[in-house]
Amino acid sequence: MKNSLFKRAAAAVATVPLALGQCLTYSSFAADDKAAETSTTAAASEKVTLDTLLYIDPTEFEGYSQWNTQAAAILDKAANKSGTINVDSIINTVTDQAGKYKAMAEALASKLEKVEYSVDETGNITITAKIGNAAEALNDANVKGSFARLAKKIADNYGVPEIETKMNAEFAKFDISGTIKVDVLGSMLDSGTKVTANYEFRPTGSKAVYDAAGTVEYVKSKLADYKAAAYKVIEDSAIVDKAGAKADVDKRVADYEKFANKGANALTKFNDGPSEKETKSYDNISSLIADVNAKIAKYNRSIPASGAEIAANSTLVKNFNEYKEKVENNVPYTFDITADQLGAFADSLSNINIEGQAGNFKLEGIFDDAEAAQVEEAYNSTHDDTEYVSSNKKFTVTADTSNIKGGSVSIDVKIQRQIVTKPKTATSSTSTTTTTTTTTTTTTTTSTSIPEDVVVTTSFKSALPEISADYGFYTEIDEKFALGQIKTAKLVVTYAKGYTKADGTKVDLAPETETIDLTSSITYGDKTPANTYSADSKDFKYAVPVIATDDIKDSKGNVVFAKGATVGTVTAYIGLKGDANLDGKLTAVDASYILKYYAELSSGKDGAEVDPLTVTLCRENELVTDPAGVYDNFAAFLGDVRNDINADIAWSVGKIGRNDNELKRQASATDASAFLKYYALVSGNDEPGKATWAKVLEG
């Protein structure tokens, strides 16, 4: 196994002892709640313990813990509450690891002004962090490694005192501030055990929105600004050895670029993951930690040797207890869970397996079944031909980081019972192994014949819609979304099966599933691009609900989705027709963008057209990071106002068609002319919109 997987495993292992507790106490969000002045904790509040989280109904022989429903109930009680988060301990941990850059790390950390959270009515949690002007830290003459010290060094070394003042004056113009927002979709816990978190960064005074990878590139662009400013001052100065002075600048910038590149590399490793599946097995947590520590020893770092040692960290215990208390003051629950209990739980895991591939990582471990005695009694009382041997529970944490560059990460925590049985007699049955593929769980059970004198009953258990769709491009005057975006749409219905013996004993059989094609039963309801578009949107991106056109029934006549119910969503990008620079306005600037783009496309050898996927159209908008990316294709879609492509497929054609690469957007001088005419009309008495565009394009 490669060391890279060990490093990623280390991050998972270090958090496993606390992960379960944090899911329930959402301690990462709880602090100084605005509603805390009046405690809502009732005298008879409901108690949450580690045992209640790990509990599985003894009659569910291959069942799952319902920890997520408890978490969803807690979030429901926290709805519409907000507050601030104390992140001092996190900052201290990070700065303590900064080594020789600790002073700068502390200066940058001081710019974190406020971290706030809010919980909406559905249980989704929004965390925002306001970041003051980090450039002030980078320019602080009292901080080792600052650009202000660089200015002084160059002034002293090259004998030009005034260069220090001039450089600092240029550096003082920079503003590196903004807001980080993380949306944790707690509402997902109502129906499952997976939670998704989405990240974005918005610089102050800019319409741009950056995902994780974009944030790294934003930082690097600011370093490039520092370099350019320093170069300019050097060029305009009396320094003789300008090359030497520039080399000093390069060295200082490179020191910071090194950290940015480390961040970019880490994102790539998590996003892409091992190209081939990598796996590793351990007897317990301690052996896993020992292996990880052997790999990171060269960095003079180590993880505490066991879950108990991790949980015994005084700072961690203090924060855990403080956060837990804050939560208890705001919801009618008490949390009888301690850090040392979580550490002990981690240490109880055995047969640990770690695997990773293509941005997906999984950690599995086995622990004792606390309900084993009840499971044995329940199983033996409902099975004549087989008997209980043993049972345990499997703890599985799956992390999907395949879109971490895009700012999205999902975590799934499952706890499932596994049961081992054996035939009561040598001839009554044959022991078999059954694999539950939907949860990658293998359990041992026994096949039994169904008596002839019983009636097998089937009852509805669950219905899961599965929609695969492409994203679509639209303008604010388009009147419908295209169903062509949806590649496949189906509903997987699961039924419980079983029968009752003459003595009243109930026997469960393997569940039955059926798949229903939804293609002809869905629409977008009354949603259109025109009534969905909002001028307030910063990224032009919308989740469009997919609606059932009628009651959707299974083969047994059960209504599994009522008419008008939302069965899923598709992604749509909607902007102003003609907005080629994606600034949310239509002006003469858009015409200039199209003219320049058209000129570059026509600059190929012997008049040949340059590949449009190599030419950036919207070059000054920070949403655009790649000429072949979504946003530059979207800009080309909006900018092509005269090329009428069939509405059924127009949504899929950016610079070239996604489903037909012979289709192209024909950005040209005629489009630029149309922009200018439209701009002139709406600057006069004409209303912006479809009627004015019709007047322009008919002329």
Secondary structure as the mmCIF struct_conf table of DSSP 4:
data_model
#
loop_
_struct_conf.conf_type_id
_struct_conf.id
_struct_conf.beg_label_comp_id
_struct_conf.beg_label_asym_id
_struct_conf.beg_label_seq_id
_struct_conf.end_label_comp_id
_struct_conf.end_label_asym_id
_struct_conf.end_label_seq_id
HELX_RH_AL_P HELX_RH_AL_P1 ASN A 3 THR A 25
TURN_TY1_P TURN_TY1_P1 SER A 27 PHE A 29
BEND BEND1 ALA A 31 ASP A 32
STRN STRN1 ASP A 33 ASP A 33
TURN_TY1_P TURN_TY1_P2 LYS A 34 GLU A 37
BEND BEND2 THR A 38 THR A 38
TURN_TY1_P TURN_TY1_P3 ALA A 43 ALA A 44
HELX_LH_PP_P HELX_LH_PP_P1 SER A 45 SER A 45
STRN STRN2 GLU A 46 THR A 49
HELX_RH_AL_P HELX_RH_AL_P2 LEU A 50 LEU A 54
TURN_TY1_P TURN_TY1_P4 PRO A 58 THR A 59
TURN_TY1_P TURN_TY1_P5 PHE A 61 GLU A 62
STRN STRN3 TYR A 64 TYR A 64
HELX_RH_AL_P HELX_RH_AL_P3 TRP A 67 LYS A 77
TURN_TY1_P TURN_TY1_P6 ALA A 78 ASN A 80
STRN STRN4 SER A 82 THR A 84
HELX_RH_AL_P HELX_RH_AL_P4 ASP A 88 ASP A 96
TURN_TY1_P TURN_TY1_P7 GLN A 97 GLN A 97
HELX_RH_3T_P HELX_RH_3T_P1 GLY A 99 TYR A 101
HELX_RH_AL_P HELX_RH_AL_P5 LYS A 102 ALA A 109
TURN_TY1_P TURN_TY1_P8 SER A 110 LYS A 111
STRN STRN5 LEU A 112 VAL A 119
TURN_TY1_P TURN_TY1_P9 GLU A 121 THR A 122
BEND BEND3 GLY A 123 GLY A 123
STRN STRN6 ILE A 125 ILE A 131
TURN_TY1_P TURN_TY1_P10 ALA A 134 ALA A 134
HELX_RH_AL_P HELX_RH_AL_P6 ALA A 135 LEU A 138
TURN_TY1_P TURN_TY1_P11 ASN A 139 ASN A 139
TURN_TY1_P TURN_TY1_P12 ALA A 141 ASN A 142
BEND BEND4 VAL A 143 VAL A 143
TURN_TY1_P TURN_TY1_P13 LYS A 144 GLY A 145
HELX_RH_AL_P HELX_RH_AL_P7 PHE A 147 ASN A 157
TURN_TY1_P TURN_TY1_P14 TYR A 158 GLY A 159
TURN_TY1_P TURN_TY1_P15 PRO A 161 PRO A 161
HELX_RH_AL_P HELX_RH_AL_P8 GLU A 162 PHE A 171
TURN_TY1_P TURN_TY1_P16 ALA A 172 LYS A 173
STRN STRN7 GLY A 178 VAL A 184
HELX_RH_3T_P HELX_RH_3T_P2 GLY A 186 ASP A 190
TURN_TY1_P TURN_TY1_P17 SER A 191 SER A 191
BEND BEND5 THR A 193 THR A 193
STRN STRN8 LYS A 194 PRO A 203
TURN_TY1_P TURN_TY1_P18 THR A 204 GLY A 205
STRN STRN9 TYR A 210 TYR A 210
HELX_RH_AL_P HELX_RH_AL_P9 ALA A 212 GLU A 235
TURN_TY1_P TURN_TY1_P19 ASP A 236 ASP A 236
BEND BEND6 SER A 237 SER A 237
BEND BEND7 VAL A 240 VAL A 240
HELX_RH_AL_P HELX_RH_AL_P10 LYS A 242 ASP A 272
BEND BEND8 SER A 275 GLU A 276
STRN STRN10 GLU A 278 ASN A 284
HELX_RH_AL_P HELX_RH_AL_P11 ILE A 285 ILE A 296
HELX_RH_3T_P HELX_RH_3T_P3 ALA A 297 TYR A 299
TURN_TY1_P TURN_TY1_P20 ASN A 300 ASN A 300
BEND BEND9 ALA A 305 SER A 306
HELX_RH_AL_P HELX_RH_AL_P12 GLY A 307 ALA A 311
TURN_TY1_P TURN_TY1_P21 ALA A 312 ALA A 312
HELX_RH_AL_P HELX_RH_AL_P13 SER A 314 GLU A 328
TURN_TY1_P TURN_TY1_P22 ASN A 329 ASN A 330
BEND BEND10 VAL A 331 PRO A 332
STRN STRN11 TYR A 333 ASP A 336
HELX_RH_AL_P HELX_RH_AL_P14 ALA A 339 SER A 348
STRN STRN12 SER A 350 GLN A 357
TURN_TY1_P TURN_TY1_P23 ALA A 358 GLY A 359
STRN STRN13 ASN A 360 ASP A 368
TURN_TY1_P TURN_TY1_P24 ALA A 370 GLU A 371
HELX_RH_AL_P HELX_RH_AL_P15 ALA A 372 THR A 382
BEND BEND11 ASP A 384 ASP A 385
STRN STRN14 THR A 386 ASN A 403
TURN_TY1_P TURN_TY1_P25 ILE A 404 GLY A 407
STRN STRN15 SER A 408 PRO A 423
BEND BEND12 LYS A 424 THR A 425
TURN_TY1_P TURN_TY1_P26 ALA A 426 SER A 428
STRN STRN16 SER A 431 THR A 436
HELX_RH_3T_P HELX_RH_3T_P4 THR A 437 THR A 439
TURN_TY1_P TURN_TY1_P27 THR A 440 THR A 440
STRN STRN17 THR A 441 THR A 446
HELX_LH_PP_P HELX_LH_PP_P2 SER A 449 PRO A 451
TURN_TY1_P TURN_TY1_P28 GLU A 452 ASP A 453
BEND BEND13 VAL A 454 VAL A 454
STRN STRN18 THR A 457 ALA A 469
STRN STRN19 GLY A 472 THR A 475
TURN_TY1_P TURN_TY1_P29 GLU A 476 ILE A 477
HELX_RH_3T_P HELX_RH_3T_P5 LEU A 483 GLN A 485
STRN STRN20 ILE A 486 THR A 500
TURN_TY1_P TURN_TY1_P30 ALA A 502 ASP A 503
BEND BEND14 GLY A 504 GLY A 504
STRN STRN21 LYS A 506 ASP A 517
HELX_RH_3T_P HELX_RH_3T_P6 THR A 519 SER A 521
STRN STRN22 ILE A 522 THR A 523
TURN_TY1_P TURN_TY1_P31 GLY A 525 ASP A 526
HELX_RH_AL_P HELX_RH_AL_P16 PRO A 529 THR A 532
TURN_TY1_P TURN_TY1_P32 ALA A 535 ASP A 536
BEND BEND15 LYS A 538 ASP A 539
STRN STRN23 LYS A 541 ALA A 548
BEND BEND16 THR A 549 ASP A 550
STRN STRN24 ILE A 552 LYS A 553
TURN_TY1_P TURN_TY1_P33 SER A 555 LYS A 556
BEND BEND17 GLY A 557 GLY A 557
STRN STRN25 VAL A 559 PHE A 561
TURN_TY1_P TURN_TY1_P34 LYS A 563 GLY A 564
STRN STRN26 THR A 566 GLY A 575
TURN_TY1_P TURN_TY1_P35 LYS A 577 GLY A 578
TURN_TY1_P TURN_TY1_P36 ALA A 580 ASN A 581
BEND BEND18 ASP A 583 GLY A 584
BEND BEND19 THR A 587 THR A 587
HELX_RH_AL_P HELX_RH_AL_P17 ALA A 588 LEU A 601
TURN_TY1_P TURN_TY1_P37 SER A 602 SER A 602
BEND BEND20 GLY A 604 GLY A 604
HELX_RH_3T_P HELX_RH_3T_P7 LYS A 605 GLY A 607
HELX_LH_PP_P HELX_LH_PP_P3 ALA A 608 ASP A 611
HELX_RH_3T_P HELX_RH_3T_P8 PRO A 612 THR A 614
BEND BEND21 VAL A 615 VAL A 615
BEND BEND22 LEU A 617 CYS A 618
TURN_TY1_P TURN_TY1_P38 ARG A 619 GLU A 620
TURN_TY1_P TURN_TY1_P39 GLU A 622 LEU A 623
TURN_TY1_P TURN_TY1_P40 PRO A 627 ALA A 628
BEND BEND23 GLY A 629 GLY A 629
HELX_RH_AL_P HELX_RH_AL_P18 VAL A 630 GLY A 639
BEND BEND24 ARG A 642 ARG A 642
HELX_RH_AL_P HELX_RH_AL_P19 ALA A 647 ALA A 650
TURN_TY1_P TURN_TY1_P41 TRP A 651 SER A 652
STRN STRN27 VAL A 653 VAL A 653
BEND BEND25 GLY A 654 LYS A 655
STRN STRN28 ILE A 656 GLY A 657
BEND BEND26 ARG A 658 ASN A 659
TURN_TY1_P TURN_TY1_P42 ASN A 661 GLU A 662
STRN STRN29 LYS A 664 LYS A 664
HELX_RH_AL_P HELX_RH_AL_P20 ALA A 669 SER A 683
TURN_TY1_P TURN_TY1_P43 GLY A 684 ASN A 685
HELX_LH_PP_P HELX_LH_PP_P4 ASP A 686 GLU A 687
BEND BEND27 PRO A 688 GLY A 689
HELX_RH_AL_P HELX_RH_AL_P21 LYS A 690 GLU A 698
#
